[in-house]
Amino acid sequence: MKNLILAIICISLVIFCNGLKSKRVMIWQDEFNNSQIDKSKWTFETGGDGFGNNELQFYTKDRKENARVEDGNLIIEARQEQWENNQYTSAKLITKKTFPFQFGSVEVRAKLPKGKGTWPAIWILSKNIKKWPDDGEIDIMEHVGYNEGFIHASVHTKKYNHIIGTQKTDTVLVKDATEIFHVYRADWTPEKIEMFIDDKKYFTYINTEKTYDAWPFDQPFYLILNQAVGGNWGGKEGVDSTIYPQKFLIDYVRVYKIND
């Protein structure tokens, strides 16, 4: 009888989860099945000024050594090489001009780079950002190589951010994150933000305060995929230059509308 009850509970949970997913309607996707990066979906953010975090890389524009489609994956490759005043190159792809969106479910299937100094991220920022962190940031996945396997999800706002030590963050261990692909997901609604890895929820931020200082998320945001090198967090324990080049592989990016 006990086994029967457990079986019924498991089946019910599967049905419930499938029901939740059935409420989603895909509104944007990139499966990276073409021979090159789709310029109608992505643009490049360039530069090498440290991006406020003392990062070491220069983000290049449309350079295959740093960003390309290969074997059905987007590859963002960080390399040790001189570029202007920087010792490393990498790429940062965004949808600020091509696909800003407000609310939805974001899914990214990815395999992460490995080694001290790597700092890949999947995140979204306000399309109309004027001041960080006041206008909000949602980090769907961050991973720093010196702490391998620990995946971080966070939100940053004026009231809650890492500068003043109040950021809302949760961390989960995924031991093989640098060895195989996993699905990183964020569900973003007017009421809450939830983060998942392979459909397992590990982060929730609820819109309880109803103020812009705590919830600046009722506005269009855009997608960002990048691999930083070093920096205040990624380079906290140094950068192992011998590991480069390092690849951040993305199998697909899918965005869904969540229906009530």
C-alpha positions in Angstrom: 0.0 0.0 0.0 2.8 2.4 0.9 4.5 1.8 -2.5 1.2 2.5 -4.2 0.7 5.8 -2.4 4.3 6.8 -3.3 3.7 5.9 -6.9 0.5 8.0 -7.0 2.3 11.0 -5.5 5.1 10.7 -8.0 2.6 10.5 -10.9 0.7 13.4 -9.6 3.8 15.5 -9.4 4.8 14.7 -13.0 1.3 15.6 -14.2 1.4 18.9 -12.2 4.8 19.8 -13.6 3.7 19.0 -17.1 0.6 21.0 -16.6 2.7 24.0 -15.6 4.9 23.6 -18.7 1.8 23.3 -20.9 0.9 26.8 -19.9 4.0 28.1 -21.7 3.9 29.3 -25.3 7.2 29.8 -27.1 7.7 33.4 -28.3 11.4 33.4 -29.2 14.2 30.8 -29.7 17.6 30.1 -31.2 18.5 26.5 -31.6 21.9 27.4 -33.2 21.4 25.0 -36.1 22.6 27.4 -38.8 26.2 27.8 -39.9 26.7 31.2 -38.2 25.3 33.5 -35.5 21.9 34.9 -36.5 22.4 38.7 -36.6 18.6 39.2 -36.5 18.6 37.7 -33.0 21.9 38.8 -31.5 24.3 41.7 -31.4 27.7 42.0 -29.8 28.5 44.2 -26.8 32.2 45.1 -27.1 34.9 46.7 -25.0 37.6 46.0 -22.5 37.2 48.5 -19.6 36.6 45.8 -16.9 32.8 46.3 -16.9 32.8 47.6 -13.4 34.2 44.3 -12.1 37.9 44.6 -13.1 37.4 41.8 -15.6 40.4 41.0 -17.8 38.9 40.3 -21.2 38.1 42.4 -24.3 34.8 41.5 -25.8 35.2 41.4 -29.6 32.6 41.9 -32.3 31.7 39.1 -34.7 35.1 37.4 -34.4 34.9 33.6 -34.9 37.7 32.9 -32.6 35.5 34.2 -29.8 31.9 33.5 -30.9 30.7 31.1 -33.5 28.1 28.3 -34.2 29.6 24.9 -34.4 27.9 21.4 -34.4 24.6 22.9 -33.3 26.0 24.9 -30.4 26.9 28.6 -29.9 30.4 28.7 -28.7 31.7 31.6 -26.6 35.4 31.1 -26.4 37.7 33.0 -24.0 41.3 33.1 -25.2 44.6 34.3 -23.8 45.9 36.9 -26.4 46.7 40.5 -26.5 43.9 42.8 -27.6 44.4 46.5 -27.2 45.2 46.8 -23.4 43.7 43.4 -22.5 45.5 40.0 -22.1 42.3 38.0 -22.9 39.5 38.1 -25.5 36.0 36.7 -25.3 32.4 37.6 -26.5 29.2 39.0 -25.1 26.0 38.4 -27.1 22.8 40.4 -26.3 19.3 41.0 -27.5 18.8 44.6 -26.4 17.9 45.7 -29.9 16.5 42.5 -31.3 14.4 41.0 -28.5 13.5 42.9 -25.4 10.7 41.2 -23.5 8.7 41.6 -20.3 7.9 38.5 -18.2 8.2 34.9 -19.4 10.2 31.7 -19.0 13.8 31.6 -20.2 15.5 28.3 -20.9 19.1 27.9 -21.8 20.8 24.5 -22.3 24.5 24.9 -21.7 27.8 23.3 -20.8 30.2 25.6 -18.8 33.9 26.3 -19.1 36.3 24.9 -16.6 39.1 26.3 -14.6 40.3 29.1 -12.3 39.4 32.5 -13.8 36.4 31.4 -15.9 33.2 33.3 -15.3 30.3 32.4 -17.7 26.9 34.0 -17.2 23.3 33.8 -18.5 21.4 36.9 -17.4 19.0 39.7 -18.2 19.1 43.5 -17.8 16.6 46.3 -18.2 16.4 47.6 -21.8 16.1 51.1 -20.5 18.7 50.8 -17.8 19.9 54.2 -16.5 21.5 53.2 -13.3 22.7 49.9 -11.9 21.5 48.2 -9.8 18.5 50.5 -9.4 16.9 49.3 -12.7 17.4 45.6 -11.9 19.4 42.6 -12.9 18.4 38.9 -13.0 21.2 36.4 -13.0 19.8 33.1 -14.3 23.2 31.3 -14.1 26.7 32.3 -12.9 29.6 30.1 -12.3 33.1 31.0 -11.1 35.8 28.5 -12.0 37.7 28.5 -8.7 34.5 27.1 -7.1 33.7 24.5 -9.6 30.1 23.1 -9.8 28.5 25.7 -7.6 25.8 27.5 -9.7 24.5 30.8 -8.5 21.1 32.6 -9.2 20.6 36.1 -8.1 18.5 39.3 -8.4 20.0 42.8 -7.9 18.0 45.9 -7.1 18.7 49.2 -5.4 17.7 47.7 -2.1 19.2 44.2 -2.7 22.6 44.0 -4.3 26.1 42.7 -3.7 27.6 46.2 -3.3 25.9 46.6 0.0 25.8 42.9 0.8 22.1 42.5 0.6 21.7 40.7 -2.8 19.2 37.9 -3.0 21.2 34.8 -4.1 20.9 31.0 -3.9 23.5 28.4 -4.8 23.3 24.8 -5.8 26.0 22.2 -6.5 25.9 20.6 -10.0 29.0 18.5 -10.0 29.2 17.9 -13.7 28.2 21.4 -14.9 31.5 21.7 -16.8 31.3 18.1 -18.2 27.7 17.8 -19.6 24.8 20.1 -20.6 22.2 21.2 -18.2 19.1 23.3 -18.6 19.1 26.6 -16.7 15.7 28.3 -16.4 14.1 31.4 -15.0 10.4 31.9 -14.7 9.6 35.7 -14.3 6.1 36.9 -13.6 4.7 40.1 -12.0 4.5 38.2 -8.7 7.8 36.4 -8.5 11.1 35.1 -10.1 12.0 31.5 -9.8 15.2 29.7 -11.0 15.6 26.0 -12.0 18.2 23.6 -13.1 16.9 20.6 -15.0 13.4 21.6 -13.7 14.5 21.5 -10.1 13.7 24.8 -8.4 16.4 26.3 -6.1 15.7 30.1 -6.1 12.6 32.2 -5.4 12.2 35.9 -5.1 8.7 37.2 -4.4 7.4 40.7 -5.1 6.2 41.3 -1.6 7.3 45.0 -1.1 5.8 46.4 -4.3 8.4 49.2 -4.5 10.7 50.0 -7.4 13.7 49.8 -5.0 12.9 46.2 -4.3 11.2 45.2 -7.6 12.2 47.1 -10.7 11.2 44.1 -12.9 7.9 45.4 -14.4 9.6 46.5 -17.6 11.3 45.0 -20.7 14.6 43.2 -20.2 17.0 41.7 -22.6 19.1 38.5 -22.7 22.9 38.4 -22.2 25.3 35.5 -22.8 28.9 36.0 -22.0 32.1 34.5 -20.6 34.2 36.9 -18.5 37.8 36.3 -17.4 38.9 37.1 -13.9 37.4 40.1 -12.2 36.5 40.9 -8.7 34.6 37.6 -8.3 35.8 35.4 -11.2 39.4 36.2 -10.4 39.1 36.2 -6.6 41.6 33.3 -6.4 43.6 34.3 -9.4 43.4 33.3 -13.1 45.1 30.1 -14.4 46.4 31.3 -17.8 47.4 27.7 -18.8 43.7 26.6 -19.1 42.9 28.9 -22.0 41.2 28.8 -24.5 38.0 27.8 -22.7 34.6 27.3 -24.3 31.1 28.1 -23.0 28.7 26.0 -25.1 25.0 26.9 -25.5 22.8 24.3 -27.2 19.7 26.5 -27.3 17.9 29.6 -25.9 14.1 29.5 -25.7 11.8 32.1 -24.3 8.2 31.3 -23.4 5.1 33.4 -22.5 3.6 32.1 -19.3 -0.2 31.9 -19.6 -2.4 32.1 -16.5 
